[in-house]
Amino acid sequence: MPYYIINKNAQSNGDHEVHEKGSNCQYMPNIENQVDLGWHSSCHGAVSEAKKRWPNERINGCYYCCRSCHTS
């Protein structure tokens, strides 16, 4: 089961991106900008967890390592 993190810094479009840790994603945020989301069976669970924790933020999956959860 993959482990997921979210970037605490928003992108220029306002999205906070969820990344799969250990995926060697070239867009993985620096360690000091990562917030742990924990182990999830897919990025969908990780995005749901992030939306529960930060309901007023825009949450999106990384296009490169969480493509099935990428919406914008």
Secondary structure as UniProt FT lines:
FT   STRAND          3..7
FT   TURN            12..13
FT   STRAND          15..21
FT   TURN            26..27
FT   HELIX           31..33
FT   STRAND          34..39
FT   HELIX           43..53
FT   TURN            55..56
FT   STRAND          58..61
FT   TURN            63..65
FT   HELIX           67..69
//
